[in-house]
Amino acid sequence: MSREPTLNELIGDDATGAEREQLQRVHEMLLEAGPPPEISADLEKGPTLAMTLSRKPRRRPRAMILLAAALLVGLVFFAGYSVRSNKNASGPVEKPLMAAALKGTSFAPDAQGTIQVWSDTDGNGNWPMTLRVVGLPKLPPHNVYEV
């Protein structure tokens, strides 16, 4: 009959105090649990080639999520491109009634721009305009340019 080794025989006098008490508790739990069961003959043989080849591949959720995200991005890009292409191809392009080039003033000599006046589409005397300007000086916070 074999005797179980004591904690002192296993670790000597290296551990003291709280560390030794913790090791003593763990040692007692291991002795109480006993040795692990013997491995079965089937497990000891290991997997066969047939077992390995018949395994179904695992699906990786992360890869599926990345694939779905990539498809979604492609779909959104394609939809946006299609809408933009259809918008440009939908009939003749409307021309402004009047267009003028704008030049800078003494306040902003490098500024330039264009203004386009479109037809009165709502019939109420509102003439839509498109104003594009570049080269204006940056204004202090909470200030805006007015037309």
Buried (B, 14 or more C-beta within 10 A) or exposed (E): EEEEEEBEEEBEEEBEEEEBEEBBEEBEEEEEEEEEEEEEEEEEEEEEEEEEEEEEEEEEEEEEEEEEEEEEEEEEEEEEEEEEEEEEEEEEEEEBEEEEEEEBEEEBEEBBBBBBBBEEEEEEEEEEEEEEBEEBEEEEEEEEEEE
